[in-house]
Amino acid sequence: MPNLKDIKTRISSVQNTKKITKAMKMVAAAKVKKAEYTVKAARPFSDELLHLFRKLLATVGEYSVSGLKVEKGLDNYPVLLTSREIKAEGLLVITSNKGLAGAYNSNIIKAALKRVKENSENGIKTIIYPVGQKAVSAFKHKNGNYILKKGYLAIANEPTATGANIIAEDIAEDFVNGEIDSIDIFTTHFNNMMSYNVVAWEVLPVKVEKADEHEVDPLMVFEPSAHSVLQQLVPMYITNSIYQALLEANASELASRMTAMSAASNNAEEMINTLTVDYNKARQWAITQELVEIVSGANSV
């Protein structure tokens, strides 16, 4: 029979674990509602921005940097819209800073590693741009055919448009300089509280189909010029794509953590019940053993 003290210690330990998992579930549940509202509210803006972008591309015609003031890579929209042979691909891998979120982080990292393997087989160099401590740690401690760039940790905690713009400026600079020839975002698409799926969004070069003629308003006028508006719209589109990916990832991570902590709390409750039964059995056995010893002693006297 197990020792009573050992069983009691295990029950106490599991009870403490249950308190932690239950608290984490409540925190995630409180945050995920706001995250769900934010990500769903941002989707119509992204759709409308894409719609406007398609109209503008159908109006502009040839791209040219002539007459445009280019101070940084994100301003050089003609290059950002130009496709070229892919010799080096960048992967923006979005994870969380904390664990205990089920298979959320591992699913994203596995998908990114699969792409790294495919690129290696095709002779394409891979450059990783990690968002979140989990991505930084995973790629830092794995041996692979890739180059690990600086990590973005603060952005993973609280997605903001400013944080997305910082990432956009970094990857645009590397793209314009020729360090990378394309970049994909590895994130998750938030479906609902119970499900999400890992997705890869192509960010650079910017590939947007031009609007059809019947979609373009002939009375639409762009001031001071269509090229100037496009120079402002391309960075906005890239930044918004990254921001949307961060919001989707944040909502998915919170939902996954809430589900994982709920399951952990239920498992802890089941374990406590099982250990309590074992404790009662062991205690009953100990009492019975003492009675047997007393009776045996009395008979011998």
MILUM-177047 format. One record per residue (C-alpha): residue in three letters; x, y, z. Coordinates in nm, 4 decimals. Example, Ala and Ser with C-alpha at 12.3 -4.5 7.8 and 13.67 -1.06 7.14 Angstrom:
2
node res:ALA c1:1.2300 c2:-0.4500 c3:0.7800;
node res:SER c1:1.3670 c2:-0.1060 c3:0.7140;
END
This chain:
301
node res:MET c1:0.0000 c2:0.0000 c3:0.0000;
node res:PRO c1:0.1240 c2:0.3536 c3:-0.0814;
node res:ASN c1:0.2409 c2:0.5685 c3:0.2056;
node res:LEU c1:-0.0317 c2:0.8011 c3:0.3403;
node res:LYS c1:0.2077 c2:1.0946 c3:0.3650;
node res:ASP c1:0.3212 c2:1.0528 c3:0.0050;
node res:ILE c1:-0.0368 c2:1.0446 c3:-0.1236;
node res:LYS c1:-0.1298 c2:1.3503 c3:0.0812;
node res:THR c1:0.1748 c2:1.5363 c3:-0.0557;
node res:ARG c1:0.0753 c2:1.4496 c3:-0.4127;
node res:ILE c1:-0.2820 c2:1.5669 c3:-0.3545;
node res:SER c1:-0.1532 c2:1.8973 c3:-0.2183;
node res:SER c1:0.0823 c2:1.9366 c3:-0.5153;
node res:VAL c1:-0.1922 c2:1.8702 c3:-0.7715;
node res:GLN c1:-0.4265 c2:2.1110 c3:-0.5896;
node res:ASN c1:-0.1634 c2:2.3850 c3:-0.6165;
node res:THR c1:-0.1176 c2:2.3086 c3:-0.9866;
node res:LYS c1:-0.4941 c2:2.3265 c3:-1.0376;
node res:LYS c1:-0.5031 c2:2.6722 c3:-0.8770;
node res:ILE c1:-0.2388 c2:2.7928 c3:-1.1247;
node res:THR c1:-0.4035 c2:2.6421 c3:-1.4329;
node res:LYS c1:-0.7449 c2:2.7716 c3:-1.3300;
node res:ALA c1:-0.6056 c2:3.1218 c3:-1.2788;
node res:MET c1:-0.4312 c2:3.1122 c3:-1.6181;
node res:LYS c1:-0.7546 c2:2.9950 c3:-1.7796;
node res:MET c1:-0.9459 c2:3.2868 c3:-1.6256;
node res:VAL c1:-0.6830 c2:3.5390 c3:-1.7396;
node res:ALA c1:-0.6825 c2:3.3993 c3:-2.0943;
node res:ALA c1:-1.0632 c2:3.3949 c3:-2.1023;
node res:ALA c1:-1.0742 c2:3.7598 c3:-1.9944;
node res:LYS c1:-0.8280 c2:3.8628 c3:-2.2662;
node res:VAL c1:-0.9473 c2:3.6441 c3:-2.5530;
node res:LYS c1:-1.2846 c2:3.8205 c3:-2.5829;
node res:LYS c1:-1.1126 c2:4.1526 c3:-2.6432;
node res:ALA c1:-0.8652 c2:3.9886 c3:-2.8837;
node res:GLU c1:-1.1498 c2:3.8237 c3:-3.0758;
node res:TYR c1:-1.3339 c2:4.1550 c3:-3.1079;
node res:THR c1:-1.0163 c2:4.3335 c3:-3.2217;
node res:VAL c1:-0.9215 c2:4.0802 c3:-3.4888;
node res:LYS c1:-1.2741 c2:4.0619 c3:-3.6320;
node res:ALA c1:-1.3069 c2:4.4409 c3:-3.6300;
node res:ALA c1:-0.9770 c2:4.4760 c3:-3.8196;
node res:ARG c1:-1.0723 c2:4.2392 c3:-4.1030;
node res:PRO c1:-1.3152 c2:4.4773 c3:-4.2840;
node res:PHE c1:-1.0472 c2:4.7484 c3:-4.2907;
node res:SER c1:-0.7965 c2:4.5023 c3:-4.4410;
node res:ASP c1:-1.0498 c2:4.4001 c3:-4.7066;
node res:GLU c1:-1.1316 c2:4.7595 c3:-4.7960;
node res:LEU c1:-0.7622 c2:4.8524 c3:-4.8092;
node res:LEU c1:-0.7020 c2:4.5648 c3:-5.0515;
node res:HIS c1:-0.9987 c2:4.6801 c3:-5.2624;
node res:LEU c1:-0.8596 c2:5.0343 c3:-5.2839;
node res:PHE c1:-0.5123 c2:4.8999 c3:-5.3594;
node res:ARG c1:-0.6442 c2:4.6976 c3:-5.6555;
node res:LYS c1:-0.8209 c2:5.0046 c3:-5.7961;
node res:LEU c1:-0.5096 c2:5.2178 c3:-5.7633;
node res:LEU c1:-0.2887 c2:4.9594 c3:-5.9360;
node res:ALA c1:-0.5292 c2:4.9508 c3:-6.2308;
node res:THR c1:-0.5019 c2:5.3306 c3:-6.2578;
node res:VAL c1:-0.1284 c2:5.3891 c3:-6.2136;
node res:GLY c1:0.0190 c2:5.1911 c3:-6.5025;
node res:GLU c1:0.4001 c2:5.1766 c3:-6.5053;
node res:TYR c1:0.5827 c2:5.2061 c3:-6.1753;
node res:SER c1:0.8639 c2:5.4535 c3:-6.1473;
node res:VAL c1:1.0685 c2:5.5953 c3:-5.8624;
node res:SER c1:1.1272 c2:5.9100 c3:-6.0650;
node res:GLY c1:1.0082 c2:6.2197 c3:-5.8813;
node res:LEU c1:0.9435 c2:6.0322 c3:-5.5593;
node res:LYS c1:1.1284 c2:6.1053 c3:-5.2363;
node res:VAL c1:1.2693 c2:5.7757 c3:-5.1095;
node res:GLU c1:1.4188 c2:5.7922 c3:-4.7600;
node res:LYS c1:1.3846 c2:5.4268 c3:-4.6585;
node res:GLY c1:1.3148 c2:5.0889 c3:-4.8114;
node res:LEU c1:0.9451 c2:5.1052 c3:-4.7296;
node res:ASP c1:0.9119 c2:5.4154 c3:-4.9529;
node res:ASN c1:1.0562 c2:5.2410 c3:-5.2590;
node res:TYR c1:0.7266 c2:5.0936 c3:-5.3762;
node res:PRO c1:0.8402 c2:5.0104 c3:-5.7340;
node res:VAL c1:1.0945 c2:4.7616 c3:-5.5933;
node res:LEU c1:0.8480 c2:4.6276 c3:-5.3344;
node res:LEU c1:0.6035 c2:4.5491 c3:-5.6157;
node res:THR c1:0.8612 c2:4.3797 c3:-5.8387;
node res:SER c1:0.9040 c2:4.0027 c3:-5.8394;
node res:ARG c1:1.2452 c2:3.8474 c3:-5.8972;
node res:GLU c1:1.4170 c2:3.5112 c3:-5.8851;
node res:ILE c1:1.4067 c2:3.3766 c3:-5.5307;
node res:LYS c1:1.7523 c2:3.2967 c3:-5.4017;
node res:ALA c1:1.6843 c2:3.3930 c3:-5.0392;
node res:GLU c1:1.3484 c2:3.3772 c3:-4.8660;
node res:GLY c1:1.2577 c2:3.5470 c3:-4.5392;
node res:LEU c1:1.0151 c2:3.3878 c3:-4.2939;
node res:LEU c1:0.8420 c2:3.6038 c3:-4.0332;
node res:VAL c1:0.7497 c2:3.3415 c3:-3.7722;
node res:ILE c1:0.4954 c2:3.4682 c3:-3.5182;
node res:THR c1:0.4755 c2:3.2847 c3:-3.1833;
node res:SER c1:0.4119 c2:3.3833 c3:-2.8210;
node res:ASN c1:0.6534 c2:3.4723 c3:-2.5438;
node res:LYS c1:0.5017 c2:3.2168 c3:-2.3049;
node res:GLY c1:0.4244 c2:2.8481 c3:-2.3228;
node res:LEU c1:0.1330 c2:2.6508 c3:-2.1751;
node res:ALA c1:-0.0770 c2:2.7211 c3:-2.4849;
node res:GLY c1:-0.1218 c2:2.3658 c3:-2.6060;
node res:ALA c1:0.0268 c2:2.2904 c3:-2.9473;
node res:TYR c1:-0.0044 c2:2.6515 c3:-3.0660;
node res:ASN c1:0.3654 c2:2.7411 c3:-3.0811;
node res:SER c1:0.4879 c2:2.3978 c3:-3.1913;
node res:ASN c1:0.2439 c2:2.3909 c3:-3.4862;
node res:ILE c1:0.3745 c2:2.7220 c3:-3.6213;
node res:ILE c1:0.7394 c2:2.6262 c3:-3.5707;
node res:LYS c1:0.6864 c2:2.2882 c3:-3.7402;
node res:ALA c1:0.5306 c2:2.4592 c3:-4.0431;
node res:ALA c1:0.8211 c2:2.7050 c3:-4.0645;
node res:LEU c1:1.0808 c2:2.4259 c3:-4.0321;
node res:LYS c1:0.9062 c2:2.2379 c3:-4.3110;
node res:ARG c1:0.9474 c2:2.5427 c3:-4.5366;
node res:VAL c1:1.3132 c2:2.5707 c3:-4.4331;
node res:LYS c1:1.3659 c2:2.2089 c3:-4.5378;
node res:GLU c1:1.1922 c2:2.2663 c3:-4.8726;
node res:ASN c1:1.4038 c2:2.5750 c3:-4.9394;
node res:SER c1:1.7209 c2:2.3856 c3:-4.8521;
node res:GLU c1:1.6327 c2:2.1089 c3:-5.0978;
node res:ASN c1:1.5703 c2:2.3687 c3:-5.3702;
node res:GLY c1:1.8926 c2:2.5585 c3:-5.3002;
node res:ILE c1:1.7169 c2:2.8606 c3:-5.1506;
node res:LYS c1:1.8644 c2:3.0364 c3:-4.8491;
node res:THR c1:1.6235 c2:3.0997 c3:-4.5590;
node res:ILE c1:1.6338 c2:3.3951 c3:-4.3210;
node res:ILE c1:1.4193 c2:3.3749 c3:-4.0072;
node res:TYR c1:1.2606 c2:3.6842 c3:-3.8519;
node res:PRO c1:1.1256 c2:3.5500 c3:-3.5184;
node res:VAL c1:0.8413 c2:3.7160 c3:-3.3307;
node res:GLY c1:0.8040 c2:3.5915 c3:-2.9726;
node res:GLN c1:1.0420 c2:3.4180 c3:-2.7342;
node res:LYS c1:0.9253 c2:3.0711 c3:-2.8395;
node res:ALA c1:1.0337 c2:3.1278 c3:-3.1992;
node res:VAL c1:1.3646 c2:3.2794 c3:-3.0876;
node res:SER c1:1.4395 c2:2.9843 c3:-2.8586;
node res:ALA c1:1.3282 c2:2.7214 c3:-3.1099;
node res:PHE c1:1.5430 c2:2.8441 c3:-3.3975;
node res:LYS c1:1.8345 c2:2.9393 c3:-3.1736;
node res:HIS c1:1.8723 c2:2.5851 c3:-3.0418;
node res:LYS c1:1.8014 c2:2.3972 c3:-3.3654;
node res:ASN c1:2.0597 c2:2.3252 c3:-3.6302;
node res:GLY c1:1.9295 c2:2.4090 c3:-3.9753;
node res:ASN c1:2.0100 c2:2.5748 c3:-4.3034;
node res:TYR c1:1.8879 c2:2.9182 c3:-4.2078;
node res:ILE c1:2.0062 c2:3.2528 c3:-4.0734;
node res:LEU c1:1.8394 c2:3.3835 c3:-3.7574;
node res:LYS c1:1.7810 c2:3.7595 c3:-3.7489;
node res:LYS c1:1.6979 c2:3.9672 c3:-3.4406;
node res:GLY c1:1.3838 c2:3.8759 c3:-3.2504;
node res:TYR c1:1.0780 c2:4.0891 c3:-3.1838;
node res:LEU c1:0.9702 c2:4.0056 c3:-2.8284;
node res:ALA c1:0.7707 c2:4.3042 c3:-2.7023;
node res:ILE c1:0.5437 c2:4.2981 c3:-3.0084;
node res:ALA c1:0.4338 c2:3.9427 c3:-2.9288;
node res:ASN c1:0.2955 c2:4.0531 c3:-2.5914;
node res:GLU c1:0.0776 c2:4.3315 c3:-2.7275;
node res:PRO c1:0.0307 c2:4.3696 c3:-3.1055;
node res:THR c1:0.0301 c2:4.7331 c3:-3.2162;
node res:ALA c1:0.0398 c2:4.9147 c3:-3.5485;
node res:THR c1:0.3663 c2:5.0773 c3:-3.4375;
node res:GLY c1:0.5245 c2:4.7384 c3:-3.3735;
node res:ALA c1:0.4014 c2:4.6125 c3:-3.7105;
node res:ASN c1:0.5536 c2:4.9174 c3:-3.8784;
node res:ILE c1:0.8929 c2:4.8449 c3:-3.7172;
node res:ILE c1:0.8886 c2:4.4931 c3:-3.8610;
node res:ALA c1:0.7701 c2:4.6245 c3:-4.1993;
node res:GLU c1:1.0574 c2:4.8742 c3:-4.2182;
node res:ASP c1:1.3154 c2:4.6047 c3:-4.1346;
node res:ILE c1:1.1957 c2:4.3491 c3:-4.3885;
node res:ALA c1:1.1406 c2:4.6144 c3:-4.6587;
node res:GLU c1:1.4965 c2:4.7401 c3:-4.6101;
node res:ASP c1:1.6343 c2:4.3873 c3:-4.6475;
node res:PHE c1:1.4174 c2:4.3288 c3:-4.9561;
node res:VAL c1:1.5223 c2:4.6515 c3:-5.1289;
node res:ASN c1:1.8900 c2:4.5831 c3:-5.0462;
node res:GLY c1:1.8601 c2:4.2381 c3:-5.2047;
node res:GLU c1:1.9238 c2:4.0442 c3:-4.8832;
node res:ILE c1:1.5947 c2:3.8621 c3:-4.9357;
node res:ASP c1:1.3901 c2:3.8097 c3:-5.2525;
node res:SER c1:1.0585 c2:3.7314 c3:-5.0840;
node res:ILE c1:0.9115 c2:3.7021 c3:-4.7383;
node res:ASP c1:0.6209 c2:3.5022 c3:-4.5967;
node res:ILE c1:0.4473 c2:3.5377 c3:-4.2619;
node res:PHE c1:0.3863 c2:3.2184 c3:-4.0654;
node res:THR c1:0.0946 c2:3.2868 c3:-3.8353;
node res:THR c1:-0.2470 c2:3.1442 c3:-3.7499;
node res:HIS c1:-0.5932 c2:3.2340 c3:-3.8753;
node res:PHE c1:-0.8370 c2:3.2701 c3:-3.5872;
node res:ASN c1:-1.1611 c2:3.0845 c3:-3.6607;
node res:ASN c1:-1.3306 c2:3.0787 c3:-3.3228;
node res:MET c1:-1.2599 c2:3.0053 c3:-2.9565;
node res:MET c1:-1.2057 c2:2.6385 c3:-3.0305;
node res:SER c1:-1.0115 c2:2.6358 c3:-3.3569;
node res:TYR c1:-0.7430 c2:2.8068 c3:-3.5626;
node res:ASN c1:-0.5231 c2:2.6984 c3:-3.8507;
node res:VAL c1:-0.1611 c2:2.7718 c3:-3.9390;
node res:VAL c1:-0.1274 c2:2.9848 c3:-4.2528;
node res:ALA c1:0.1538 c2:3.1372 c3:-4.4587;
node res:TRP c1:0.0898 c2:3.4838 c3:-4.6051;
node res:GLU c1:0.3125 c2:3.6218 c3:-4.8777;
node res:VAL c1:0.4080 c2:3.9800 c3:-4.7953;
node res:LEU c1:0.6977 c2:4.0721 c3:-5.0240;
node res:PRO c1:0.7023 c2:4.1219 c3:-5.3100;
node res:VAL c1:0.3546 c2:4.2694 c3:-5.2872;
node res:LYS c1:0.1315 c2:4.0699 c3:-5.5207;
node res:VAL c1:-0.2138 c2:4.2152 c3:-5.5700;
node res:GLU c1:-0.4267 c2:4.1597 c3:-5.8788;
node res:LYS c1:-0.5336 c2:4.4763 c3:-6.0532;
node res:ALA c1:-0.9015 c2:4.5615 c3:-6.0448;
node res:ASP c1:-1.1106 c2:4.4989 c3:-6.3559;
node res:GLU c1:-1.2137 c2:4.7956 c3:-6.5679;
node res:HIS c1:-1.5728 c2:4.7854 c3:-6.4451;
node res:GLU c1:-1.4473 c2:4.8090 c3:-6.0836;
node res:VAL c1:-1.2530 c2:5.1309 c3:-6.1431;
node res:ASP c1:-1.4400 c2:5.4566 c3:-6.0962;
node res:PRO c1:-1.3501 c2:5.6864 c3:-6.3921;
node res:LEU c1:-1.4203 c2:5.9915 c3:-6.1769;
node res:MET c1:-1.1690 c2:5.8877 c3:-5.9117;
node res:VAL c1:-0.8824 c2:6.1381 c3:-5.8940;
node res:PHE c1:-0.5620 c2:6.0899 c3:-5.6943;
node res:GLU c1:-0.3824 c2:6.3992 c3:-5.5628;
node res:PRO c1:-0.1058 c2:6.5031 c3:-5.5947;
node res:SER c1:-0.0615 c2:6.1965 c3:-5.8205;
node res:ALA c1:-0.1483 c2:5.8292 c3:-5.8313;
node res:HIS c1:0.2199 c2:5.7430 c3:-5.7809;
node res:SER c1:0.2411 c2:5.9541 c3:-5.4656;
node res:VAL c1:-0.0695 c2:5.7901 c3:-5.3255;
node res:LEU c1:0.0681 c2:5.4475 c3:-5.4158;
node res:GLN c1:0.3915 c2:5.5292 c3:-5.2332;
node res:GLN c1:0.1853 c2:5.5870 c3:-4.9191;
node res:LEU c1:-0.0526 c2:5.2977 c3:-4.9760;
node res:VAL c1:0.2100 c2:5.0233 c3:-5.0294;
node res:PRO c1:0.3748 c2:5.0744 c3:-4.6853;
node res:MET c1:0.0289 c2:5.0947 c3:-4.5299;
node res:TYR c1:-0.0723 c2:4.7696 c3:-4.6984;
node res:ILE c1:0.2447 c2:4.5862 c3:-4.5881;
node res:THR c1:0.2199 c2:4.7186 c3:-4.2313;
node res:ASN c1:-0.1477 c2:4.6319 c3:-4.2099;
node res:SER c1:-0.0808 c2:4.2768 c3:-4.3362;
node res:ILE c1:0.1737 c2:4.2275 c3:-4.0569;
node res:TYR c1:-0.0552 c2:4.3895 c3:-3.8000;
node res:GLN c1:-0.3447 c2:4.1665 c3:-3.9047;
node res:ALA c1:-0.1183 c2:3.8603 c3:-3.8753;
node res:LEU c1:-0.0174 c2:3.9674 c3:-3.5228;
node res:LEU c1:-0.3812 c2:4.0140 c3:-3.4202;
node res:GLU c1:-0.4807 c2:3.6755 c3:-3.5633;
node res:ALA c1:-0.1899 c2:3.5104 c3:-3.3808;
node res:ASN c1:-0.2695 c2:3.6838 c3:-3.0518;
node res:ALA c1:-0.6347 c2:3.5760 c3:-3.0562;
node res:SER c1:-0.5423 c2:3.2189 c3:-3.1546;
node res:GLU c1:-0.2779 c2:3.1948 c3:-2.8824;
node res:LEU c1:-0.5133 c2:3.3161 c3:-2.6081;
node res:ALA c1:-0.7893 c2:3.0798 c3:-2.7225;
node res:SER c1:-0.5421 c2:2.7907 c3:-2.7329;
node res:ARG c1:-0.4121 c2:2.8770 c3:-2.3845;
node res:MET c1:-0.7645 c2:2.8988 c3:-2.2453;
node res:THR c1:-0.8518 c2:2.5572 c3:-2.3905;
node res:ALA c1:-0.5252 c2:2.4018 c3:-2.2717;
node res:MET c1:-0.5599 c2:2.5394 c3:-1.9180;
node res:SER c1:-0.9239 c2:2.4275 c3:-1.9026;
node res:ALA c1:-0.8197 c2:2.0749 c3:-1.9968;
node res:ALA c1:-0.5323 c2:2.0865 c3:-1.7453;
node res:SER c1:-0.7695 c2:2.1985 c3:-1.4679;
node res:ASN c1:-1.0115 c2:1.9158 c3:-1.5501;
node res:ASN c1:-0.7262 c2:1.6628 c3:-1.5519;
node res:ALA c1:-0.6049 c2:1.7951 c3:-1.2170;
node res:GLU c1:-0.9544 c2:1.7546 c3:-1.0699;
node res:GLU c1:-0.9715 c2:1.3955 c3:-1.1954;
node res:MET c1:-0.6285 c2:1.3213 c3:-1.0511;
node res:ILE c1:-0.7274 c2:1.4701 c3:-0.7144;
node res:ASN c1:-1.0366 c2:1.2483 c3:-0.7053;
node res:THR c1:-0.8305 c2:0.9397 c3:-0.7910;
node res:LEU c1:-0.5643 c2:1.0215 c3:-0.5319;
node res:THR c1:-0.8342 c2:1.0897 c3:-0.2693;
node res:VAL c1:-0.9791 c2:0.7433 c3:-0.3294;
node res:ASP c1:-0.6292 c2:0.5928 c3:-0.3001;
node res:TYR c1:-0.5723 c2:0.7925 c3:0.0199;
node res:ASN c1:-0.8982 c2:0.6681 c3:0.1738;
node res:LYS c1:-0.8160 c2:0.3077 c3:0.0775;
node res:ALA c1:-0.4667 c2:0.3367 c3:0.2253;
node res:ARG c1:-0.6060 c2:0.4964 c3:0.5426;
node res:GLN c1:-0.8689 c2:0.2226 c3:0.5737;
node res:TRP c1:-0.6015 c2:-0.0416 c3:0.5243;
node res:ALA c1:-0.3820 c2:0.1205 c3:0.7914;
node res:ILE c1:-0.6729 c2:0.1299 c3:1.0404;
node res:THR c1:-0.7615 c2:-0.2323 c3:0.9653;
node res:GLN c1:-0.3983 c2:-0.3316 c3:1.0112;
node res:GLU c1:-0.3861 c2:-0.1560 c3:1.3488;
node res:LEU c1:-0.7052 c2:-0.3321 c3:1.4620;
node res:VAL c1:-0.5662 c2:-0.6691 c3:1.3545;
node res:GLU c1:-0.2476 c2:-0.6012 c3:1.5512;
node res:ILE c1:-0.4499 c2:-0.4958 c3:1.8613;
node res:VAL c1:-0.6716 c2:-0.8033 c3:1.8455;
node res:SER c1:-0.3719 c2:-1.0311 c3:1.7880;
node res:GLY c1:-0.1948 c2:-0.8763 c3:2.0869;
node res:ALA c1:-0.5026 c2:-0.9167 c3:2.3069;
node res:ASN c1:-0.5415 c2:-1.2820 c3:2.2074;
node res:SER c1:-0.1786 c2:-1.3541 c3:2.2824;
node res:VAL c1:-0.2185 c2:-1.2026 c3:2.6317;
END
